[in-house]
Amino acid sequence: MSRIIAIANQKGGVGKTTSAVNLAAGLAAAPKKVLLVDLDPQGNATMASGVDKRELAHSITEVMLGECTLAQARVRSEEGYDLIPGNIDLTAAEIQLMDMPARESRLKQALDPVRGDYDFILIDCPPSLSLLTLNALAAADGIIVPMQCEYFALEGLSSLINTINALKQQLNPALEIDGIIRTMYDVRNNLGNAVSNELTQHFGDTVFRTLVPRNVRLAEAPSHGMSILRYDRSSRGALAYMGLAGEIIRRNSQKRMEKH
């Protein structure tokens, strides 16, 4: 059975899309069967996967509005994972969803028929607690939270955890935090090191051991429509995301063993 993971943080600019695309590529290289869903109206995960968001035959918008199936919108990336692309149409879709029955469960309903085709389904969420993010969290088994090691990030994390706890009661009792990724990490930054230590003290094993560094190659890769694994496999960023993919696979195997 696949694990559906929402990559979420209501704070923008923390490396959500970078993590979603590179984890999809890292897991696909493992090799695992992976589906990446771009639920952010900015469509950055779509572009970084080498798909032009301006020229989509179908997107996640039509899927959620019931105008096409998920299988019809699915495209294959050159990185070896499948993609459900997204673009600015999602903003209008969100308004239409407001009046629909079971509006928070539209994504979950769409994913159910293809769930058996994959080992991992990753959802790149918008940087806000919108109806789109609620759809992702209602569909997900777990959440991965990318965050920068800076003071305000800790505040954002505590409000995100409060939101998740509220959602568990109302919408998705099985939802859990799969892990916290420390992104854009600079070992020379004293504040970053202090926040990192506080995170591990506070959340223990929930924090992934892998640190994703500040890395120029990592920042360049999306503009070429590639993951870091394809753009520069020997870079520090690529090694970090391959390590992270390995951690996620191990944790997922452990969870399965504990359940049986």
C-alpha positions as CSV (number, residue, x, y, z in Angstrom):
1,M,0.0,0.0,0.0
2,S,1.4,3.4,-0.9
3,R,2.1,6.1,1.6
4,I,0.6,9.5,0.8
5,I,2.8,12.4,2.1
6,A,1.9,16.1,2.1
7,I,4.9,18.4,2.0
8,A,3.6,21.3,3.9
9,N,4.5,24.4,5.9
10,Q,2.4,27.6,5.9
11,K,5.5,29.7,5.7
12,G,6.8,30.3,2.2
13,G,10.3,30.1,1.0
14,V,11.4,27.2,3.1
15,G,12.2,24.7,0.3
16,K,8.8,22.9,0.0
17,T,8.8,22.6,-3.8
18,T,12.6,21.9,-3.9
19,S,12.0,19.1,-1.4
20,A,9.0,17.7,-3.2
21,V,10.7,17.5,-6.6
22,N,14.0,16.2,-5.4
23,L,12.5,13.7,-3.0
24,A,10.3,12.4,-5.9
25,A,13.5,12.0,-8.0
26,G,15.4,10.5,-5.2
27,L,12.7,8.0,-4.4
28,A,12.2,7.2,-8.1
29,A,16.0,6.5,-8.3
30,A,15.7,4.1,-5.4
31,P,13.8,2.7,-7.4
32,K,10.3,3.3,-6.1
33,K,7.1,4.0,-7.9
34,V,6.4,7.7,-7.2
35,L,3.6,10.1,-8.0
36,L,4.1,13.9,-7.4
37,V,1.0,16.1,-7.2
38,D,1.5,19.8,-7.7
39,L,-1.2,21.4,-5.6
40,D,0.4,24.9,-5.6
41,P,-1.1,27.5,-8.0
42,Q,2.4,28.8,-8.7
43,G,3.1,25.5,-10.6
44,N,6.7,25.5,-9.6
45,A,6.9,21.7,-9.1
46,T,5.4,21.2,-12.5
47,M,8.1,23.5,-14.2
48,A,10.9,21.9,-12.1
49,S,9.8,18.5,-13.4
50,G,10.3,19.7,-17.0
51,V,6.6,20.2,-17.8
52,D,5.4,23.6,-19.1
53,K,2.6,24.7,-16.8
54,R,1.2,27.1,-19.5
55,E,0.6,24.2,-22.0
56,L,-1.3,21.6,-20.0
57,A,-4.0,19.4,-21.6
58,H,-5.2,18.5,-18.1
59,S,-4.2,19.5,-14.6
60,I,-5.0,18.8,-11.0
61,T,-7.6,21.6,-11.3
62,E,-9.8,19.5,-13.6
63,V,-9.2,16.4,-11.5
64,M,-10.5,18.1,-8.3
65,L,-13.5,19.7,-10.1
66,G,-14.4,16.2,-11.5
67,E,-13.9,17.2,-15.1
68,C,-11.3,14.5,-15.8
69,T,-9.7,11.5,-13.9
70,L,-6.4,11.5,-12.3
71,A,-5.1,9.0,-14.8
72,Q,-6.1,11.4,-17.7
73,A,-4.1,14.3,-16.1
74,R,-1.0,12.1,-15.3
75,V,2.2,12.8,-17.2
76,R,5.6,11.0,-17.0
77,S,8.6,13.1,-16.0
78,E,12.0,12.3,-17.4
79,E,13.2,11.8,-13.8
80,G,11.2,8.5,-13.6
81,Y,8.3,9.6,-11.5
82,D,4.7,10.5,-12.6
83,L,3.3,14.0,-12.2
84,I,-0.1,15.5,-11.8
85,P,0.7,19.1,-13.0
86,G,-0.7,22.2,-11.5
87,N,-0.9,25.9,-12.5
88,I,-2.7,29.2,-11.7
89,D,-6.1,27.7,-12.6
90,L,-6.0,26.2,-9.1
91,T,-6.8,29.6,-7.6
92,A,-10.1,29.7,-9.5
93,A,-10.7,26.1,-8.7
94,E,-10.5,26.8,-5.0
95,I,-13.4,29.3,-5.3
96,Q,-15.5,26.7,-7.2
97,L,-14.7,24.0,-4.6
98,M,-16.2,26.1,-1.8
99,D,-19.7,25.2,-3.0
100,M,-19.0,21.5,-3.7
101,P,-20.1,18.6,-1.4
102,A,-17.2,17.0,0.6
103,R,-15.0,19.8,-0.6
104,E,-12.1,18.8,1.7
105,S,-12.0,15.3,0.3
106,R,-11.9,15.9,-3.4
107,L,-8.2,15.0,-3.7
108,K,-8.5,11.9,-1.5
109,Q,-11.4,10.6,-3.7
110,A,-9.3,11.3,-6.9
111,L,-6.2,9.5,-5.5
112,D,-8.0,6.4,-4.2
113,P,-8.2,4.6,-7.7
114,V,-4.5,5.0,-8.4
115,R,-3.2,4.5,-4.9
116,G,-2.2,0.9,-5.6
117,D,0.0,1.9,-8.5
118,Y,2.6,3.7,-6.3
119,D,4.9,3.2,-3.3
120,F,4.9,6.9,-2.5
121,I,2.5,9.8,-3.5
122,L,4.0,13.2,-2.6
123,I,1.8,16.4,-2.6
124,D,3.4,19.8,-2.9
125,C,1.2,22.1,-0.9
126,P,0.8,25.9,-1.3
127,P,2.3,28.1,1.5
128,S,-1.0,28.8,3.2
129,L,-3.7,26.9,5.1
130,S,-6.1,27.1,2.2
131,L,-8.8,24.7,1.0
132,L,-6.1,23.2,-1.3
133,T,-3.8,22.4,1.7
134,L,-6.8,21.0,3.6
135,N,-7.4,18.6,0.7
136,A,-3.8,17.5,0.8
137,L,-3.9,16.9,4.6
138,A,-7.3,15.1,4.3
139,A,-5.7,12.7,1.7
140,A,-2.3,12.2,3.4
141,D,-1.1,9.5,5.8
142,G,1.8,11.7,6.9
143,I,3.2,15.2,6.6
144,I,6.8,16.2,6.0
145,V,7.6,19.7,7.1
146,P,10.6,21.5,5.5
147,M,11.9,24.4,7.6
148,Q,14.8,26.8,7.7
149,C,16.7,26.9,11.0
150,E,15.8,30.4,11.9
151,Y,13.9,32.0,14.8
152,F,10.5,32.7,13.1
153,A,10.5,29.2,11.6
154,L,10.1,27.7,15.1
155,E,7.0,29.9,15.7
156,G,5.5,28.8,12.4
157,L,6.1,25.1,13.2
158,S,4.2,25.3,16.5
159,S,1.2,26.9,14.8
160,L,1.4,24.2,12.1
161,I,1.4,21.5,14.7
162,N,-1.7,23.0,16.4
163,T,-3.4,23.0,13.0
164,I,-2.5,19.3,12.4
165,N,-3.9,18.4,15.8
166,A,-7.2,20.2,15.1
167,L,-7.4,18.5,11.7
168,K,-6.8,15.0,13.2
169,Q,-9.9,15.4,15.3
170,Q,-12.2,16.7,12.5
171,L,-10.9,15.4,9.2
172,N,-8.2,12.8,9.2
173,P,-7.6,10.9,12.5
174,A,-4.7,8.9,10.9
175,L,-2.6,11.9,10.0
176,E,0.8,12.1,11.6
177,I,4.1,14.0,11.2
178,D,6.5,11.8,9.2
179,G,9.4,14.2,9.8
180,I,10.9,17.6,9.8
181,I,13.6,18.5,7.2
182,R,16.1,21.2,8.0
183,T,16.6,23.0,4.7
184,M,19.0,25.7,3.4
185,Y,21.3,24.8,6.2
186,D,24.6,26.6,6.8
187,V,26.9,25.1,9.4
188,R,28.7,28.5,9.8
189,N,25.5,30.2,11.0
190,N,25.4,30.2,14.8
191,L,21.7,30.9,15.0
192,G,21.0,28.1,12.5
193,N,23.0,25.7,14.7
194,A,21.1,26.8,17.8
195,V,17.7,26.4,16.2
196,S,18.7,23.0,14.8
197,N,19.7,21.8,18.3
198,E,16.5,23.1,19.8
199,L,14.5,21.3,17.1
200,T,16.2,17.9,17.8
201,Q,15.8,18.4,21.6
202,H,12.1,19.2,21.1
203,F,11.1,16.8,18.4
204,G,13.7,14.0,18.7
205,D,13.6,11.4,16.0
206,T,10.9,13.3,14.2
207,V,13.7,15.5,12.8
208,F,15.4,13.8,9.8
209,R,19.1,13.3,10.3
210,T,19.9,14.5,6.8
211,L,20.6,18.2,6.6
212,V,19.9,19.9,3.2
213,P,22.6,22.6,2.7
214,R,22.5,25.9,1.1
215,N,23.7,25.0,-2.4
216,V,24.0,27.0,-5.6
217,R,23.4,24.0,-7.8
218,L,20.3,23.1,-5.9
219,A,18.9,26.6,-6.6
220,E,19.9,26.5,-10.3
221,A,18.3,23.1,-11.1
222,P,14.6,24.1,-11.3
223,S,15.3,26.8,-13.9
224,H,16.5,24.0,-16.2
225,G,13.4,21.9,-15.5
226,M,15.4,19.3,-13.7
227,S,15.8,17.8,-10.2
228,I,19.2,18.2,-8.6
229,L,19.8,14.5,-9.2
230,R,19.7,15.0,-13.0
231,Y,21.3,18.4,-13.0
232,D,24.3,17.7,-10.9
233,R,24.3,14.3,-9.2
234,S,27.6,14.8,-7.4
235,S,26.6,18.1,-5.7
236,R,26.0,18.4,-2.0
237,G,22.3,19.1,-2.6
238,A,21.9,15.9,-4.6
239,L,23.7,13.8,-2.0
240,A,21.5,15.3,0.7
241,Y,18.2,14.5,-1.1
242,M,19.4,10.9,-1.9
243,G,20.2,10.5,1.8
244,L,16.8,11.9,2.7
245,A,15.0,9.5,0.3
246,G,16.8,6.6,2.0
247,E,15.7,7.8,5.4
248,I,12.1,8.1,4.3
249,I,12.2,4.5,2.8
250,R,13.7,3.1,6.0
251,R,11.1,4.9,8.2
252,N,8.3,3.7,6.0
253,S,9.5,0.1,6.2
254,Q,9.7,0.4,10.0
255,K,6.1,1.7,10.2
256,R,4.9,-1.2,8.2
257,M,6.7,-3.7,10.4
258,E,5.3,-2.1,13.5
259,K,1.7,-2.4,12.1
260,H,2.0,-6.1,11.3
